[in-house]
């Protein structure tokens, strides 16, 4: 630990980063769902596949973030 920083600052940064990463995962899920819906309206199976892969990947990333502290 660095002597210049207060003792609680590292924990606060990790906690803030955890919330930022969770927000990014939720945003990726929203974009993926939008891609699925737009791909269905445009009859584009490739866009639906990419949207589904984005949703599954973001969900797995979110679960990994949530389980990291345990």
DSSP file (Angstrom, degrees, kcal/mol; ACC not computed):
  #  RESIDUE AA STRUCTURE BP1 BP2  ACC     N-H-->O    O-->H-N    N-H-->O    O-->H-N    TCO  KAPPA ALPHA  PHI   PSI    X-CA   Y-CA   Z-CA
    1    1 A X              0   0    0      0, 0.0     2,-0.2     0, 0.0     6,-0.1   0.000 360.0 360.0 360.0 140.1    0.0    0.0    0.0
    2    2 A X        -     0   0    0      1,-0.1     3,-0.5     4,-0.1     0, 0.0  -0.540 360.0-139.7 -78.4 141.5    1.3    3.4   -0.8
    3    3 A X  S    S+     0   0    0     -2,-0.2    -1,-0.1     1,-0.2     4,-0.1   0.703  97.6  63.4 -75.3 -19.3    1.9    5.8    2.1
    4    4 A X  S    S+     0   0    0      2,-0.1     2,-0.3     0, 0.0    -1,-0.2   0.772  93.9  70.5 -76.5 -26.2    0.4    8.8    0.2
    5    5 A X  S    S-     0   0    0     -3,-0.5     5,-0.0     1,-0.1     2,-0.0  -0.668  87.9-110.3 -97.1 146.6   -3.1    7.4   -0.1
    6    6 A X    >   -     0   0    0     -2,-0.3     3,-1.0     1,-0.1     4,-0.5  -0.315  32.1-111.6 -67.3 158.8   -5.6    6.9    2.7
    7    7 A X  T 3  S+     0   0    0      1,-0.2     4,-0.4     2,-0.1     3,-0.4   0.834 112.8  47.6 -63.7 -35.3   -6.3    3.4    3.8
    8    8 A X  T 3> S+     0   0    0      1,-0.2     4,-2.0     2,-0.1    -1,-0.2   0.549  88.8  84.0 -85.8  -6.9   -9.9    3.3    2.5
    9    9 A X  H <> S+     0   0    0     -3,-1.0     4,-2.2     1,-0.2    -1,-0.2   0.853  87.4  52.3 -69.8 -34.2   -9.3    4.8   -1.0
   10   10 A X  H  > S+     0   0    0     -4,-0.5     4,-2.2    -3,-0.4    -1,-0.2   0.924 111.7  46.6 -66.9 -43.4   -8.3    1.5   -2.6
   11   11 A X  H  > S+     0   0    0     -4,-0.4     4,-2.2     1,-0.2    -2,-0.2   0.879 112.1  51.3 -65.3 -38.0  -11.5   -0.2   -1.4
   12   12 A X  H  X S+     0   0    0     -4,-2.0     4,-2.4     2,-0.2    -2,-0.2   0.897 109.7  49.4 -66.8 -39.7  -13.6    2.7   -2.5
   13   13 A X  H  X S+     0   0    0     -4,-2.2     4,-2.5     2,-0.2    -2,-0.2   0.902 111.4  49.0 -65.6 -41.0  -12.1    2.7   -6.0
   14   14 A X  H  X S+     0   0    0     -4,-2.2     4,-1.9     2,-0.2    -2,-0.2   0.897 112.1  48.7 -65.1 -40.0  -12.7   -1.1   -6.3
   15   15 A X  H  X S+     0   0    0     -4,-2.2     4,-1.6     2,-0.2    -2,-0.2   0.912 112.9  47.1 -66.1 -42.6  -16.3   -0.6   -5.2
   16   16 A X  H  X S+     0   0    0     -4,-2.4     4,-2.0     1,-0.2    -2,-0.2   0.904 111.5  51.3 -65.1 -41.3  -16.9    2.2   -7.7
   17   17 A X  H  X S+     0   0    0     -4,-2.5     4,-2.5     1,-0.2    -1,-0.2   0.858 105.3  56.7 -64.6 -35.3  -15.3    0.3  -10.5
   18   18 A X  H  X S+     0   0    0     -4,-1.9     4,-1.9     1,-0.2    -1,-0.2   0.912 108.9  46.0 -62.4 -42.6  -17.5   -2.7   -9.7
   19   19 A X  H  X S+     0   0    0     -4,-1.6     4,-2.1     2,-0.2    -2,-0.2   0.870 111.6  51.8 -68.7 -36.6  -20.6   -0.5  -10.2
   20   20 A X  H  X S+     0   0    0     -4,-2.0     4,-2.2     2,-0.2    -2,-0.2   0.921 110.5  48.0 -65.6 -43.4  -19.2    1.0  -13.4
   21   21 A X  H  X S+     0   0    0     -4,-2.5     4,-2.1     2,-0.2    -2,-0.2   0.869 110.7  51.5 -65.8 -36.2  -18.5   -2.5  -14.8
   22   22 A X  H  X S+     0   0    0     -4,-1.9     4,-2.2     2,-0.2    -1,-0.2   0.894 109.4  50.4 -66.3 -38.9  -22.1   -3.6  -13.9
   23   23 A X  H  X S+     0   0    0     -4,-2.1     4,-2.2     2,-0.2    -2,-0.2   0.892 109.6  50.6 -64.9 -39.8  -23.5   -0.5  -15.6
   24   24 A X  H  X S+     0   0    0     -4,-2.2     4,-2.3     2,-0.2    -2,-0.2   0.897 109.3  51.3 -64.0 -40.5  -21.5   -1.3  -18.7
   25   25 A X  H  X S+     0   0    0     -4,-2.1     4,-2.1     2,-0.2    -2,-0.2   0.909 110.3  48.8 -63.6 -41.9  -22.8   -4.9  -18.7
   26   26 A X  H  X S+     0   0    0     -4,-2.2     4,-2.2     1,-0.2    -2,-0.2   0.888 110.7  50.9 -64.8 -38.4  -26.4   -3.6  -18.4
   27   27 A X  H  X S+     0   0    0     -4,-2.2     4,-2.4     2,-0.2    -2,-0.2   0.900 109.2  50.6 -64.7 -40.6  -25.8   -1.3  -21.3
   28   28 A X  H  X S+     0   0    0     -4,-2.3     4,-2.4     2,-0.2    -2,-0.2   0.877 109.3  51.4 -65.3 -37.2  -24.4   -4.1  -23.4
   29   29 A X  H  X S+     0   0    0     -4,-2.1     4,-2.5     2,-0.2    -2,-0.2   0.921 110.0  49.5 -64.1 -43.0  -27.4   -6.2  -22.6
   30   30 A X  H  X S+     0   0    0     -4,-2.2     4,-2.2     1,-0.2    -2,-0.2   0.909 112.1  47.4 -62.9 -42.1  -29.7   -3.3  -23.7
   31   31 A X  H  X S+     0   0    0     -4,-2.4     4,-2.2     2,-0.2    -1,-0.2   0.895 111.7  51.6 -65.9 -39.4  -27.8   -2.9  -27.0
   32   32 A X  H  X S+     0   0    0     -4,-2.4     4,-2.2     2,-0.2    -2,-0.2   0.902 109.6  48.5 -63.7 -42.2  -27.9   -6.7  -27.6
   33   33 A X  H  X S+     0   0    0     -4,-2.5     4,-2.6     2,-0.2    -1,-0.2   0.901 110.7  51.8 -64.8 -40.2  -31.7   -6.8  -27.0
   34   34 A X  H  X S+     0   0    0     -4,-2.2     4,-2.8     1,-0.2     5,-0.2   0.895 109.0  50.7 -61.3 -39.9  -32.0   -3.8  -29.4
   35   35 A X  H  X S+     0   0    0     -4,-2.2     4,-2.4     2,-0.2    -2,-0.2   0.887 109.9  49.9 -64.7 -39.6  -30.0   -5.7  -32.0
   36   36 A X  H  X S+     0   0    0     -4,-2.2     4,-1.9     2,-0.2    -2,-0.2   0.939 114.0  44.7 -63.6 -46.4  -32.2   -8.8  -31.6
   37   37 A X  H  X S+     0   0    0     -4,-2.6     4,-2.0     2,-0.2    -2,-0.2   0.914 115.5  46.3 -66.2 -42.6  -35.3   -6.7  -32.1
   38   38 A X  H  X S+     0   0    0     -4,-2.8     4,-2.1     1,-0.2    -1,-0.2   0.885 111.9  52.1 -67.7 -37.3  -34.0   -4.7  -35.0
   39   39 A X  H  <>S+     0   0    0     -4,-2.4     5,-3.4    -5,-0.2     4,-0.5   0.844 109.2  50.5 -66.2 -33.6  -32.7   -7.9  -36.6
   40   40 A X  H  <5S+     0   0    0     -4,-1.9     3,-0.5     3,-0.2    -2,-0.2   0.897 111.7  46.8 -70.5 -40.0  -36.1   -9.5  -36.3
   41   41 A X  H  <5S+     0   0    0     -4,-2.0    -2,-0.2     1,-0.2    -1,-0.2   0.852 118.1  42.2 -69.0 -34.0  -37.8   -6.5  -37.9
   42   42 A X  T  <5S-     0   0    0     -4,-2.1    -1,-0.2    -5,-0.2    -2,-0.2   0.449 110.5-122.5 -91.4  -2.0  -35.3   -6.4  -40.7
   43   43 A X  T   5 +     0   0    0     -4,-0.5     2,-0.6    -3,-0.5    -3,-0.2   0.924  60.5 148.5  58.5  48.8  -35.3  -10.2  -41.1
   44   44 A X     >< -     0   0    0     -5,-3.4     4,-1.7     1,-0.1    -1,-0.2  -0.897  30.0-175.1-116.7 100.8  -31.5  -10.4  -40.5
   45   45 A X  H  > S+     0   0    0     -2,-0.6     4,-2.2     1,-0.2     5,-0.1   0.820  84.2  58.6 -66.8 -28.9  -30.5  -13.6  -38.7
   46   46 A X  H  > S+     0   0    0      2,-0.2     4,-2.4     1,-0.2    -1,-0.2   0.908 106.2  46.9 -66.6 -41.2  -26.9  -12.5  -38.5
   47   47 A X  H  > S+     0   0    0      2,-0.2     4,-2.5     1,-0.2    -1,-0.2   0.870 111.6  52.0 -68.1 -36.0  -27.8   -9.4  -36.5
   48   48 A X  H  X S+     0   0    0     -4,-1.7     4,-2.5     2,-0.2    -2,-0.2   0.908 110.2  48.9 -64.6 -40.9  -30.0  -11.5  -34.2
   49   49 A X  H  X S+     0   0    0     -4,-2.2     4,-2.6     2,-0.2    -2,-0.2   0.923 112.4  47.2 -64.9 -44.8  -27.1  -13.9  -33.6
   50   50 A X  H  X S+     0   0    0     -4,-2.4     4,-2.2     2,-0.2    -2,-0.2   0.908 112.8  49.5 -63.8 -41.0  -24.7  -11.0  -32.8
   51   51 A X  H  X S+     0   0    0     -4,-2.5     4,-2.3     2,-0.2    -2,-0.2   0.916 112.1  48.2 -63.4 -42.7  -27.3   -9.4  -30.5
   52   52 A X  H  X S+     0   0    0     -4,-2.5     4,-2.6     2,-0.2     5,-0.2   0.903 111.2  50.0 -64.4 -41.0  -27.9  -12.8  -28.7
   53   53 A X  H  X S+     0   0    0     -4,-2.6     4,-2.5     1,-0.2    -1,-0.2   0.881 110.4  51.0 -64.2 -37.9  -24.1  -13.4  -28.3
   54   54 A X  H  X S+     0   0    0     -4,-2.2     4,-2.5     2,-0.2     5,-0.2   0.910 111.0  48.0 -65.4 -42.5  -23.7   -9.9  -26.9
   55   55 A X  H  X S+     0   0    0     -4,-2.3     4,-2.4     2,-0.2    -2,-0.2   0.937 114.2  45.7 -63.4 -47.1  -26.5  -10.5  -24.4
   56   56 A X  H  X S+     0   0    0     -4,-2.6     4,-2.4     1,-0.2    -2,-0.2   0.917 115.1  47.5 -64.3 -43.4  -25.1  -13.9  -23.3
   57   57 A X  H  X S+     0   0    0     -4,-2.5     4,-2.2    -5,-0.2    -1,-0.2   0.909 113.0  47.5 -64.5 -42.3  -21.6  -12.5  -23.0
   58   58 A X  H  X S+     0   0    0     -4,-2.5     4,-2.4     2,-0.2    -1,-0.2   0.880 111.6  51.3 -67.6 -36.9  -22.6   -9.4  -21.0
   59   59 A X  H  X S+     0   0    0     -4,-2.4     4,-2.3    -5,-0.2    -2,-0.2   0.928 111.0  47.6 -64.4 -44.4  -24.7  -11.6  -18.7
   60   60 A X  H  X S+     0   0    0     -4,-2.4     4,-2.1     1,-0.2    -2,-0.2   0.889 111.8  50.7 -63.3 -38.9  -21.8  -13.9  -18.1
   61   61 A X  H  X S+     0   0    0     -4,-2.2     4,-2.1     2,-0.2    -1,-0.2   0.900 109.8  50.4 -64.3 -41.2  -19.5  -10.9  -17.5
   62   62 A X  H  X S+     0   0    0     -4,-2.4     4,-2.2     2,-0.2    -2,-0.2   0.887 109.9  49.7 -64.7 -39.8  -22.1   -9.5  -15.0
   63   63 A X  H  X S+     0   0    0     -4,-2.3     4,-2.2     2,-0.2    -1,-0.2   0.894 109.6  52.2 -65.2 -39.4  -22.3  -12.8  -13.1
   64   64 A X  H  X S+     0   0    0     -4,-2.1     4,-0.9     2,-0.2    -2,-0.2   0.898 109.8  48.8 -63.4 -40.2  -18.5  -12.9  -13.0
   65   65 A X  H  < S+     0   0    0     -4,-2.1     3,-0.5     1,-0.2     4,-0.5   0.918 112.3  48.4 -64.0 -43.4  -18.4   -9.4  -11.5
   66   66 A X  H  < S+     0   0    0     -4,-2.2     3,-0.4     1,-0.2    -2,-0.2   0.856 114.6  44.8 -66.8 -35.5  -21.0  -10.3   -8.9
   67   67 A X  H >< S+     0   0    0     -4,-2.2     3,-0.9     1,-0.2    -1,-0.2   0.578  90.1  87.0 -85.8  -9.6  -19.2  -13.5   -7.9
   68   68 A X  T 3< S+     0   0    0     -4,-0.9    -1,-0.2    -3,-0.5    -2,-0.1   0.842  86.8  51.5 -61.4 -35.5  -15.7  -12.0   -7.7
   69   69 A X  T 3         0   0    0     -4,-0.5    -1,-0.2    -3,-0.4    -2,-0.1   0.700 360.0 360.0 -76.3 -18.3  -16.1  -10.8   -4.1
   70   70 A X    <         0   0    0     -3,-0.9    -1,-0.2    -4,-0.2    -2,-0.2   0.475 360.0 360.0 -84.0 360.0  -17.2  -14.2   -2.8
